């Protein structure tokens, strides 16, 4: 199956190409980059010389649909809202890695993303692609809104305890940290070496666009309004996200009981690994992989649960989950093309 990639020179796109190269049912098809059209892909990424011999093209929805069978949109937010509908109307399956179709409310999207919202008819068709939670909906979808990196790590970390009725839904505090690749390949002062090296900074306090996405998932799955405190930090490393979430418990529950709850919740989901009691994951242990690793601790003194959830932001937080969703859409084993061992050290 030929897979087109739109936004071909970004980090999400290059990770898609790396994963597709090892996928038995997918091959790289059309690669689109309007800004670099006509140039060789290896001009932007020399490490692909003699591996991916591809000329970058301009966007043409009909041509893409004729020459490919599935499309991955790895564009910045505000771009795919106009491109995805053109592709969907040709009948091709679309997986959008940007944030344009994640929020169901047009007003909410425009408030948080500061872009005009996609057309309502396409928002209503989009299926939120959190693979472990919405597998059945994904299977029959034609337009997938691939989740954000922070929402993936956060939602997978929180949902088992929130759905169990053991947690106080008004007490959720999330401390989130991400490597610099989450900011994309574009030049900015935020990702400047001298600004980020040997530095740790909080950003977008109370204003991060992933806040409503997380709250939407938690509300959908608990049936109750959930409001979170969510603080993001940029850390001086390339890949990785660590979420540390704190939730007050409603009754006396032990770490062993919570750990068993999580293991049962994810027992049929091979990409979520729940660590044994007393063991906590680090970002290096999932680097380059599609795993989400979770560690848990109940403090009997405060009766508060601490959840550590780690992913690679470019894989499980973007391209890997997109491939996982493509596997589900095509009734392939979810692990297809994603069985690589994490890179360590």
Residue frames relative to the residue before (quaternion, step in Angstrom):
aa qw qx qy qz dx dy dz
X 1.0000 0.0000 0.0000 0.0000 0.00 0.00 0.00
X 0.3211 -0.7578 0.5377 0.1830 3.57 -0.71 1.09
X 0.1553 -0.7991 0.5794 0.0398 3.55 -0.84 1.06
X 0.2493 -0.7547 0.5916 0.1356 3.56 -0.73 1.09
X 0.1520 -0.7637 0.6224 0.0796 3.54 -1.16 0.70
X 0.1486 -0.7858 0.5985 0.0472 3.55 -0.71 1.15
X 0.7365 0.2846 -0.2636 0.5542 3.56 -0.76 1.08
X 0.1149 0.9163 -0.3810 0.0454 3.47 1.23 0.77
X 0.7202 0.4485 -0.2839 0.4467 3.63 1.09 -0.26
X 0.5265 0.6337 -0.4175 0.3834 3.61 1.21 0.20
X 0.6833 -0.4911 0.3469 0.4143 3.57 -1.29 0.23
X 0.6268 0.5345 -0.3465 0.4487 3.60 1.02 -0.70
X 0.6611 0.5125 -0.3040 0.4559 3.56 0.99 -0.85
X 0.6788 0.4865 -0.3094 0.4549 3.58 0.86 -0.88
X 0.6329 0.5085 -0.3367 0.4770 3.59 1.11 -0.57
X 0.5922 0.5482 -0.3544 0.4725 3.58 1.10 -0.64
X 0.6681 0.4990 -0.3037 0.4609 3.58 0.89 -0.92
X 0.6293 0.5322 -0.3404 0.4526 3.60 0.98 -0.79
X 0.7050 0.4608 -0.2651 0.4693 3.58 0.91 -0.90
X 0.6451 0.5233 -0.3275 0.4503 3.59 0.97 -0.79
X 0.5851 0.5963 -0.3659 0.4100 3.60 1.08 -0.67
X 0.7505 0.3602 -0.1938 0.5190 3.59 1.16 -0.63
X 0.5363 0.6261 -0.3978 0.4027 3.58 1.28 0.22
X 0.4157 -0.7542 0.4469 0.2421 3.62 -0.63 1.05
X 0.7557 0.3826 -0.2081 0.4892 3.62 1.16 -0.47
X 0.7120 0.3971 -0.2482 0.5233 3.61 1.26 -0.07
X 0.0179 -0.7572 0.6506 0.0553 3.53 -1.26 0.50
X 0.5644 -0.5981 0.4454 0.3541 3.55 -1.16 0.62
X 0.1609 -0.7846 0.5950 0.0675 3.54 -0.81 1.08
X 0.8249 -0.0816 0.1081 0.5488 3.55 -0.75 -1.09
X 0.0999 -0.7657 0.6323 0.0618 3.57 -1.01 0.85
X 0.1506 -0.8298 0.5369 0.0216 3.55 -0.58 1.22
X 0.1742 0.7253 -0.6582 0.1020 3.52 -1.04 0.91
X 0.3258 -0.7835 0.4927 0.1929 3.58 -0.17 1.25
X 0.6813 0.5060 -0.2960 0.4384 3.58 1.01 -0.80
X 0.7772 0.3013 -0.1543 0.5304 3.61 1.16 -0.60
X 0.2734 0.8058 -0.4924 0.1828 3.59 1.27 0.26
X 0.7639 0.3366 -0.2848 0.4713 3.54 -0.99 0.96
X 0.6513 0.4898 -0.3187 0.4841 3.57 1.24 -0.32
X 0.5503 -0.5874 0.4697 0.3627 3.56 -1.26 0.35
X 0.5787 -0.6020 0.4240 0.3507 3.55 -1.07 0.77
X 0.6646 0.5206 -0.3072 0.4392 3.59 1.01 -0.79
X 0.5085 0.6135 -0.4393 0.4148 3.61 1.24 -0.11
X 0.7041 0.4279 -0.2483 0.5094 3.56 1.10 -0.74
X 0.7871 0.1368 -0.0503 0.5994 3.56 1.13 -0.75
X 0.2100 -0.8339 0.4977 0.1134 3.61 0.17 1.25
X 0.5815 0.5947 -0.3894 0.3957 3.61 1.12 -0.45
X 0.6514 0.5044 -0.3145 0.4715 3.60 1.27 -0.20
X 0.3480 0.7489 -0.4972 0.2663 3.61 1.24 0.13
X 0.8408 0.0976 -0.1370 0.5146 3.56 -0.91 1.06
X 0.6210 0.4908 -0.3557 0.4970 3.58 1.26 0.33
X 0.7785 0.0552 -0.0076 0.6252 3.56 0.84 -1.03
X 0.0764 -0.7986 0.5970 -0.0004 3.56 -0.34 1.27
X 0.2378 0.7929 -0.5009 0.2526 3.52 0.15 1.31
X 0.2382 -0.7365 0.6137 0.1555 3.55 -1.07 0.81
X 0.4183 -0.7207 0.4972 0.2419 3.56 -0.77 1.03
X 0.2031 -0.8059 0.5526 0.0624 3.56 -0.99 0.92
X 0.5156 -0.5857 0.5123 0.3588 3.53 -1.35 0.16
X 0.6009 -0.5844 0.4113 0.3582 3.55 -1.24 0.49
X 0.1468 0.7373 -0.6468 0.1286 3.55 -0.94 1.02
X 0.3543 -0.7967 0.4470 0.1998 3.56 -0.07 1.34
X 0.6855 0.4894 -0.3001 0.4478 3.60 0.85 -0.91
X 0.6555 0.5043 -0.3100 0.4690 3.58 0.97 -0.84
X 0.6327 0.5299 -0.3260 0.4610 3.57 0.99 -0.86
X 0.6782 0.5006 -0.2895 0.4536 3.56 0.91 -0.92
X 0.6441 0.5220 -0.3259 0.4544 3.60 1.04 -0.73
X 0.7823 0.3903 -0.1684 0.4553 3.56 0.92 -0.94
X 0.7638 0.2915 -0.1537 0.5549 3.62 1.25 -0.21
X 0.3629 -0.7457 0.5220 0.1995 3.54 -1.27 0.33
X 0.7696 0.0954 -0.0872 0.6253 3.56 1.29 -0.16
X 0.1882 -0.7909 0.5766 0.0819 3.58 -1.10 0.72
X 0.1549 -0.7381 0.6495 0.0970 3.53 -1.10 0.85
X 0.1875 -0.7701 0.6025 0.0933 3.57 -0.78 1.06
X 0.0010 -0.8044 0.5921 -0.0493 3.57 -0.48 1.22
X 0.3095 0.7714 -0.4819 0.2775 3.54 1.00 0.96
X 0.5995 -0.5279 0.4272 0.4236 3.60 -1.21 0.20
X 0.6160 -0.5248 0.4242 0.4065 3.56 -1.23 0.41
X 0.7223 0.3899 -0.3180 0.4745 3.54 -1.04 0.85
X 0.6693 0.4694 -0.2914 0.4968 3.59 1.28 -0.23
X 0.7147 0.4700 -0.2757 0.4385 3.59 0.76 -1.00
X 0.5233 0.6464 -0.4176 0.3661 3.62 1.17 -0.39
X 0.7252 0.3794 -0.2394 0.5223 3.59 1.14 -0.55
X 0.6743 0.5061 -0.2994 0.4467 3.61 1.11 -0.62
X 0.6493 0.5607 -0.3282 0.3953 3.60 0.87 -0.93
X 0.6547 0.5055 -0.3469 0.4421 3.66 0.84 -0.79
X 0.6210 0.5408 -0.3490 0.4473 3.61 1.00 -0.74
X 0.6799 0.4810 -0.2810 0.4768 3.56 1.02 -0.82
X 0.6433 0.5281 -0.3216 0.4514 3.58 0.92 -0.91
X 0.6567 0.5336 -0.3119 0.4321 3.59 0.99 -0.82
X 0.6329 0.5103 -0.3416 0.4716 3.61 1.20 -0.33
X 0.5666 -0.6273 0.3659 0.3892 3.58 1.29 -0.20
X 0.5418 0.6242 -0.4083 0.3874 3.60 1.24 -0.02
X 0.4979 -0.6423 0.4913 0.3133 3.58 -1.16 0.60
X 0.1253 -0.8109 0.5716 0.0076 3.55 -0.94 1.00
X 0.0690 -0.7517 0.6548 0.0368 3.54 -1.04 0.92
X 0.1552 -0.8198 0.5501 0.0345 3.56 -0.51 1.26
X 0.2509 -0.7987 0.5351 0.1133 3.56 -0.63 1.17
X 0.5699 0.5696 -0.4006 0.4363 3.60 1.23 -0.11
X 0.6082 -0.5947 0.3871 0.3558 3.59 -1.25 -0.01
X 0.4162 0.7868 -0.4179 0.1816 3.56 1.25 -0.11
X 0.7905 0.3021 -0.1607 0.5080 3.62 1.04 -0.62
X 0.4466 0.7194 -0.4408 0.2978 3.60 1.23 0.24
X 0.7358 0.3703 -0.2193 0.5228 3.59 1.00 -0.75
X 0.4129 -0.7395 0.4789 0.2308 3.57 -0.81 0.99
X 0.6888 0.4686 -0.2728 0.4812 3.58 1.15 -0.59
X 0.4243 -0.7028 0.5101 0.2567 3.58 -0.76 1.02
X 0.6477 0.5260 -0.3210 0.4480 3.59 0.95 -0.87
X 0.6650 0.5056 -0.3037 0.4581 3.56 0.94 -0.89
X 0.6241 0.5356 -0.3365 0.4588 3.57 1.02 -0.80
X 0.7024 0.4700 -0.2797 0.4555 3.58 0.80 -0.97
X 0.6156 0.5478 -0.3417 0.4519 3.59 1.13 -0.62
X 0.7741 0.3786 -0.1865 0.4719 3.57 0.84 -0.99
X 0.7651 0.3840 -0.1994 0.4769 3.60 0.98 -0.81
X 0.3058 -0.7906 0.4792 0.2277 3.58 1.27 -0.36
X 0.5853 0.5046 -0.3969 0.4953 3.58 1.11 0.78
X 0.5809 -0.5304 0.4524 0.4201 3.62 -1.18 0.30
X 0.4689 -0.7031 0.4644 0.2647 3.58 -0.91 0.91
X 0.5782 -0.5582 0.4578 0.3802 3.59 -1.22 0.46
X 0.6528 -0.5025 0.3979 0.4037 3.54 -1.30 0.36
X 0.5943 -0.6270 0.3835 0.3265 3.56 -0.97 0.93
X 0.6495 0.5397 -0.3397 0.4142 3.62 0.92 -0.80
X 0.6848 0.4528 -0.2919 0.4907 3.59 1.09 -0.61
X 0.5795 0.5565 -0.3722 0.4647 3.58 1.12 -0.57
X 0.6851 0.4899 -0.2888 0.4552 3.57 0.94 -0.89
X 0.6667 0.4965 -0.3032 0.4660 3.62 1.16 -0.50
X 0.5965 0.6066 -0.3594 0.3834 3.57 1.14 -0.59
X 0.2162 -0.7530 0.6111 0.1129 3.55 -1.04 0.89
X 0.4150 -0.7082 0.5146 0.2480 3.56 -0.84 0.99
X 0.2823 -0.8505 0.4335 0.0954 3.54 -0.48 1.27
X 0.2187 0.7334 -0.6065 0.2156 3.59 0.72 1.00
X 0.3815 -0.8234 0.3603 0.2162 3.50 0.15 1.42
X 0.7105 0.4782 -0.2731 0.4381 3.59 0.85 -0.94
X 0.7265 0.4435 -0.2334 0.4701 3.59 1.15 -0.57
X 0.8171 0.2476 -0.0948 0.5120 3.60 0.93 -0.86
X 0.1221 0.8492 -0.5062 0.0883 3.56 1.06 0.74
X 0.6830 0.4934 -0.3070 0.4426 3.61 0.83 -0.88
X 0.6544 0.5016 -0.3108 0.4727 3.58 1.00 -0.81
X 0.6334 0.5411 -0.3202 0.4511 3.58 1.02 -0.83
X 0.6169 0.6032 -0.3432 0.3713 3.55 0.96 -0.91
X 0.7924 0.3084 -0.1646 0.4999 3.60 0.95 -0.75
X 0.4900 0.7056 -0.4019 0.3170 3.58 1.28 0.15
X 0.2881 -0.7284 0.5901 0.1955 3.54 -1.30 0.43
X 0.7605 0.1939 -0.1253 0.6069 3.60 1.29 -0.36
X 0.0898 -0.8050 0.5864 0.0016 3.55 -0.60 1.21
X 0.2317 -0.7195 0.6387 0.1440 3.54 -1.01 0.90
X 0.2532 -0.7880 0.5441 0.1377 3.57 -0.18 1.28
X 0.4812 -0.7022 0.4326 0.2971 3.63 -0.75 0.96
X 0.5624 -0.5741 0.4743 0.3593 3.52 -1.30 0.35
X 0.6498 -0.5400 0.3704 0.3860 3.56 -1.27 0.37
X 0.6704 0.4738 -0.3018 0.4847 3.60 0.85 -0.90
X 0.6783 0.4856 -0.3215 0.4481 3.66 0.81 -0.84
X 0.6079 0.5495 -0.3675 0.4398 3.61 1.05 -0.64
X 0.7029 0.4532 -0.2724 0.4758 3.59 0.73 -1.04
X 0.6803 0.5023 -0.2923 0.4466 3.59 0.95 -0.87
X 0.6923 0.4858 -0.2887 0.4487 3.58 0.79 -1.01
X 0.6628 0.4917 -0.3125 0.4703 3.59 0.91 -0.86
X 0.6620 0.5101 -0.3042 0.4573 3.57 1.08 -0.68
X 0.7636 0.4177 -0.2036 0.4482 3.59 0.97 -0.83
X 0.6162 0.6378 -0.3621 0.2871 3.58 0.89 -0.89
X 0.6488 0.5220 -0.3727 0.4094 3.67 0.78 -0.75
X 0.7100 0.4391 -0.2818 0.4730 3.60 0.85 -0.85
X 0.6619 0.5095 -0.3242 0.4440 3.61 0.99 -0.73
X 0.6791 0.4788 -0.2896 0.4751 3.60 1.07 -0.67
X 0.6200 0.5794 -0.3348 0.4097 3.59 1.25 -0.28
X 0.3902 -0.7309 0.4607 0.3181 3.60 1.30 -0.25
X 0.5024 0.6464 -0.4284 0.3824 3.59 1.19 0.47
X 0.7118 0.4731 -0.2327 0.4642 3.59 1.28 -0.32
X 0.4396 -0.6390 0.5656 0.2804 3.52 -1.27 0.58
X 0.3240 -0.7996 0.4750 0.1733 3.59 -0.31 1.25
X 0.6451 0.5223 -0.3269 0.4519 3.60 1.24 -0.25
X 0.6656 0.5538 -0.2786 0.4155 3.57 1.27 -0.13
X 0.4568 0.7452 -0.4156 0.2513 3.61 1.27 -0.02
X 0.0040 0.7714 -0.6343 0.0513 3.54 -0.78 1.15
X 0.0838 -0.8162 0.5717 -0.0052 3.57 -0.80 1.05
X 0.1341 -0.7538 0.6419 0.0428 3.51 -0.83 1.12
X 0.0362 -0.8407 0.5378 -0.0509 3.57 -0.42 1.24
X 0.0524 -0.7954 0.6039 -0.0021 3.57 -0.97 0.91
X 0.0493 -0.8131 0.5799 -0.0158 3.57 -0.95 0.91
X 0.4952 -0.6195 0.5274 0.3048 3.50 -1.28 0.58
X 0.6870 -0.5477 0.3140 0.3598 3.55 -1.27 0.49
X 0.5634 0.6156 -0.4013 0.3777 3.63 1.09 -0.50
X 0.5450 0.6237 -0.3932 0.3993 3.59 1.22 -0.38
X 0.6404 0.5253 -0.3215 0.4589 3.58 1.22 -0.42
X 0.5432 -0.6350 0.3925 0.3842 3.59 1.27 -0.06
X 0.6355 -0.5697 0.3894 0.3462 3.53 -1.37 0.06
X 0.5169 0.6614 -0.4100 0.3567 3.58 1.22 -0.30
X 0.5257 -0.6415 0.4619 0.3143 3.54 -1.14 0.64
X 0.1687 0.7669 -0.6079 0.1179 3.55 -0.99 0.87
X 0.6172 -0.5532 0.4066 0.3844 3.54 -1.21 0.49
X 0.5922 0.6012 -0.3578 0.3998 3.58 1.07 -0.76
X 0.7788 0.3351 -0.1668 0.5033 3.58 0.92 -0.93
X 0.3605 0.7386 -0.4893 0.2917 3.59 1.26 0.18
X 0.5760 -0.6346 0.3838 0.3438 3.59 -0.84 0.99
X 0.7019 0.4790 -0.2839 0.4441 3.58 0.80 -0.95
X 0.6509 0.5136 -0.3113 0.4643 3.58 1.21 -0.49
X 0.7754 0.3732 -0.1887 0.4732 3.59 0.94 -0.87
X 0.5931 0.5944 -0.3776 0.3904 3.60 1.05 -0.66
X 0.8412 0.0271 -0.0812 0.5338 3.58 -0.93 1.01
X 0.6091 0.5268 -0.3427 0.4837 3.54 1.08 0.77
X 0.0900 -0.7585 0.6425 0.0620 3.56 -1.26 0.45
X 0.0578 0.8277 -0.5526 0.0787 3.55 -0.63 1.08
X 0.3577 -0.6839 0.5927 0.2302 3.53 -1.18 0.71
X 0.0180 -0.8132 0.5816 -0.0087 3.56 -1.09 0.65
X 0.8427 0.1847 -0.1609 0.4795 3.56 -1.32 0.48
X 0.1188 0.8204 -0.5500 0.1021 3.59 0.91 0.85
X 0.8496 0.0690 -0.0973 0.5137 3.55 -0.75 1.13
X 0.7358 0.4109 -0.2160 0.4931 3.58 1.27 -0.01
X 0.4281 0.7153 -0.4721 0.2868 3.61 1.19 0.13
X 0.5206 -0.6893 0.4225 0.2745 3.56 -0.90 1.02
X 0.6174 0.5476 -0.3602 0.4350 3.60 1.20 -0.22
X 0.4640 0.6864 -0.4474 0.3367 3.62 1.23 -0.18
X 0.7243 0.4156 -0.2928 0.4657 3.67 0.63 -0.92
X 0.5885 0.5700 -0.3682 0.4395 3.59 1.13 -0.55
X 0.6637 0.4888 -0.2977 0.4815 3.57 0.94 -0.91
X 0.6797 0.4934 -0.2985 0.4533 3.57 0.86 -0.95
X 0.6127 0.5508 -0.3467 0.4483 3.60 1.06 -0.68
X 0.6675 0.4875 -0.3015 0.4752 3.60 0.92 -0.89
X 0.6797 0.4953 -0.3015 0.4492 3.58 0.83 -0.95
X 0.6418 0.5088 -0.3221 0.4749 3.58 1.03 -0.74
X 0.6421 0.5329 -0.3247 0.4453 3.59 0.93 -0.90
X 0.7578 0.4253 -0.2114 0.4474 3.55 0.88 -0.96
X 0.7228 0.3906 -0.2533 0.5108 3.62 1.15 -0.44
X 0.3875 -0.7256 0.4796 0.3056 3.58 1.19 -0.49
X 0.6945 0.4169 -0.2640 0.5236 3.58 1.27 0.22
X 0.5682 -0.5771 0.4550 0.3703 3.55 -1.20 0.53
X 0.0540 -0.7908 0.6096 -0.0080 3.57 -0.87 1.02
X 0.0581 -0.7772 0.6265 0.0100 3.56 -0.86 1.03
X 0.1480 -0.8220 0.5482 0.0442 3.57 -0.74 1.06
X 0.3131 -0.6460 0.6457 0.2602 3.50 -1.40 0.31
X 0.0087 0.8322 -0.5438 0.1080 3.55 -0.51 1.25
X 0.0241 0.8054 -0.5889 0.0619 3.57 -0.56 1.19
X 0.1924 -0.7983 0.5661 0.0726 3.55 -0.75 1.11
X 0.1142 -0.7781 0.6163 0.0407 3.54 -1.18 0.73
X 0.2908 -0.7205 0.6034 0.1793 3.54 -1.15 0.70
X 0.1014 -0.8165 0.5682 0.0136 3.55 -0.77 1.09
X 0.5418 -0.6778 0.3982 0.2976 3.61 -1.04 0.72
X 0.5196 0.5511 -0.5029 0.4164 3.54 0.36 1.32
X 0.6050 -0.6087 0.3796 0.3455 3.57 -1.18 0.46
X 0.8267 0.1153 -0.0087 0.5507 3.58 0.67 -1.14
X 0.6530 0.5711 -0.3939 0.3039 3.49 -1.33 0.36
X 0.0658 -0.7503 0.6563 0.0439 3.51 -1.26 0.68
X 0.0455 -0.7547 0.6532 0.0413 3.53 -1.10 0.80
X 0.1343 -0.7605 0.6336 0.0458 3.51 -0.90 1.07
X 0.0510 -0.7499 0.6585 0.0385 3.56 -0.93 0.94
X 0.0332 -0.8234 0.5649 -0.0422 3.55 -0.37 1.28
X 0.1736 -0.7768 0.6013 0.0693 3.56 -1.07 0.85
X 0.0192 0.8007 -0.5942 0.0738 3.55 -0.80 1.09
X 0.3547 -0.7179 0.5554 0.2245 3.60 -0.84 0.96
X 0.3261 -0.7499 0.5476 0.1774 3.56 -0.99 0.89
X 0.4824 -0.7006 0.4571 0.2598 3.56 -1.08 0.75
X 0.7906 0.1180 -0.0717 0.5966 3.58 1.16 -0.52
X 0.6541 -0.4995 0.3770 0.4249 3.54 -1.28 0.01
X 0.1145 0.7771 -0.6018 0.1446 3.54 -0.62 1.22
X 0.3567 -0.7536 0.5150 0.1992 3.58 -0.94 0.85
X 0.6497 -0.4910 0.4014 0.4192 3.54 -1.29 0.27
X 0.6299 0.5460 -0.3354 0.4388 3.59 0.97 -0.81
X 0.6688 0.4979 -0.3022 0.4620 3.59 0.95 -0.87
X 0.6642 0.4867 -0.3076 0.4768 3.59 0.95 -0.84
X 0.6306 0.5378 -0.3316 0.4507 3.57 0.98 -0.82
X 0.6566 0.4998 -0.3059 0.4749 3.59 0.96 -0.82
X 0.6029 0.5593 -0.3416 0.4551 3.57 1.07 -0.77
X 0.6862 0.4793 -0.2756 0.4727 3.59 0.90 -0.95
X 0.6427 0.5259 -0.3313 0.4479 3.58 0.94 -0.81
X 0.6631 0.4868 -0.3035 0.4809 3.59 0.99 -0.79
X 0.6307 0.5549 -0.3327 0.4285 3.58 1.00 -0.83
X 0.8016 0.2849 -0.1190 0.5120 3.57 0.95 -0.91
X 0.3192 0.7992 -0.4753 0.1832 3.59 1.21 0.24
X 0.7454 0.3635 -0.2190 0.5141 3.62 1.12 -0.53
X 0.6249 0.5146 -0.3229 0.4904 3.56 1.28 0.34
X 0.2710 -0.8454 0.4371 0.1440 3.58 0.04 1.31
X 0.6859 0.4960 -0.3063 0.4357 3.61 1.12 -0.41
X 0.6496 0.4213 -0.3442 0.5311 3.59 1.23 0.16
X 0.0689 -0.8081 0.5849 -0.0155 3.54 -0.59 1.21
X 0.2018 -0.7770 0.5902 0.0852 3.55 -0.66 1.19
X 0.3655 -0.7625 0.4944 0.2012 3.54 -0.61 1.14
X 0.5880 -0.5642 0.4320 0.3864 3.59 -1.17 0.49
X 0.6576 -0.4970 0.3823 0.4176 3.57 -1.24 0.43
X 0.7962 0.2751 -0.2273 0.4886 3.56 -0.89 0.99
X 0.6776 0.4278 -0.2860 0.5255 3.61 1.30 -0.08
X 0.0904 -0.8129 0.5754 -0.0054 3.57 -0.87 1.01
X 0.4387 -0.7425 0.4450 0.2412 3.60 -0.80 0.99
X 0.2155 -0.7285 0.6300 0.1613 3.51 -1.36 0.37
X 0.6537 -0.5471 0.3505 0.3879 3.57 -1.18 0.48
X 0.6053 0.5757 -0.3589 0.4164 3.59 1.03 -0.70
X 0.6612 0.5479 -0.3011 0.4147 3.59 1.08 -0.68
X 0.7317 0.3219 -0.2390 0.5512 3.61 1.29 -0.05
X 0.3757 0.7708 -0.4615 0.2276 3.60 1.27 -0.03
X 0.8279 0.1828 -0.1655 0.5038 3.57 -0.87 0.98
X 0.6821 0.4817 -0.2724 0.4780 3.59 1.27 0.02
X 0.5116 -0.6410 0.4841 0.3050 3.55 -1.35 0.17
X 0.4448 0.7110 -0.4438 0.3157 3.58 1.21 0.33
X 0.1459 -0.6925 0.6916 0.1445 3.48 -1.39 0.46
X 0.1149 -0.8042 0.5823 0.0319 3.59 -0.59 1.16
X 0.1202 -0.8143 0.5679 0.0012 3.55 -0.88 1.02
X 0.0617 -0.7700 0.6346 0.0246 3.54 -1.03 0.92
X 0.1746 -0.8188 0.5461 0.0271 3.58 -1.01 0.85
X 0.0628 0.7825 -0.6185 0.0336 3.57 -1.15 0.67
X 0.1682 -0.7512 0.6321 0.0881 3.55 -0.91 1.01
X 0.2463 -0.7543 0.5947 0.1289 3.55 -0.77 1.09
X 0.3234 -0.7830 0.4913 0.2023 3.64 -0.35 1.16
X 0.5921 0.5852 -0.3647 0.4172 3.58 1.19 -0.47
X 0.7820 0.2843 -0.1482 0.5345 3.60 0.97 -0.86
X 0.2924 -0.7623 0.5015 0.2863 3.58 1.32 -0.38
X 0.4750 0.6437 -0.4414 0.4064 3.53 1.02 0.93
X 0.3188 -0.7323 0.5752 0.1767 3.55 -1.06 0.87
X 0.1414 -0.7506 0.6397 0.0857 3.54 -1.01 0.92
X 0.1223 -0.7917 0.5982 0.0193 3.56 -0.85 1.08
X 0.1090 -0.7572 0.6413 0.0601 3.57 -0.88 1.00
X 0.0267 0.7946 -0.6029 0.0668 3.58 -0.69 1.11
X 0.0137 -0.8206 0.5706 -0.0303 3.59 -0.71 1.07
X 0.0238 0.7668 -0.6410 0.0214 3.54 -1.16 0.75
X 0.4448 -0.5672 0.5835 0.3741 3.52 -1.40 0.00
X 0.4264 -0.7509 0.4412 0.2444 3.59 -0.50 1.16
X 0.6904 0.4716 -0.2855 0.4683 3.61 1.13 -0.57
X 0.7106 0.4135 -0.2548 0.5090 3.60 1.20 -0.40
X 0.7857 0.2408 -0.1568 0.5478 3.62 0.12 -1.15
X 0.6925 0.4688 -0.2759 0.4739 3.58 1.15 -0.56
X 0.7999 0.1567 -0.0927 0.5719 3.61 1.22 -0.02
X 0.8587 0.1850 -0.1028 0.4667 3.58 -0.33 -1.29
X 0.6528 0.5249 -0.3274 0.4372 3.61 0.94 -0.81
X 0.6709 0.4711 -0.3018 0.4867 3.58 0.92 -0.84
X 0.5974 0.5482 -0.3603 0.4613 3.60 1.12 -0.60
X 0.6501 0.4838 -0.3084 0.4981 3.61 1.00 -0.80
X 0.6147 0.5401 -0.3407 0.4630 3.59 1.00 -0.80
X 0.6685 0.4868 -0.2986 0.4764 3.60 0.97 -0.82
X 0.6140 0.5276 -0.3482 0.4726 3.59 1.06 -0.68
X 0.6201 0.5408 -0.3344 0.4596 3.57 1.04 -0.76
X 0.6690 0.4960 -0.2973 0.4669 3.57 0.94 -0.92
X 0.6527 0.5350 -0.3124 0.4360 3.59 0.93 -0.92
X 0.7613 0.3639 -0.1815 0.5051 3.57 1.10 -0.73
X 0.4703 -0.7106 0.4090 0.3264 3.58 1.33 0.28
X 0.3923 0.6607 -0.5226 0.3695 3.55 1.01 0.88
X 0.6333 -0.4909 0.4168 0.4291 3.57 -1.24 0.35
X 0.5339 -0.6671 0.4099 0.3191 3.62 -0.82 0.97
X 0.6655 0.5269 -0.3030 0.4332 3.59 1.16 -0.54
X 0.4357 0.7355 -0.4464 0.2645 3.58 1.25 -0.25
X 0.8441 0.1258 -0.1250 0.5060 3.55 -0.77 1.07
X 0.7114 0.4574 -0.2316 0.4808 3.60 1.28 -0.09
X 0.4696 0.7241 -0.4065 0.2999 3.58 1.24 0.24
X 0.3600 0.7562 -0.4910 0.2397 3.60 1.21 0.22
X 0.4834 -0.6523 0.5108 0.2825 3.54 -1.12 0.79
X 0.5510 -0.6051 0.4422 0.3671 3.64 -0.95 0.72
X 0.4775 -0.6675 0.4959 0.2838 3.56 -1.14 0.73
X 0.1638 0.7918 -0.5676 0.1554 3.57 -0.63 1.12
X 0.5273 -0.2317 -0.8132 0.0835 1.63 -1.68 1.79
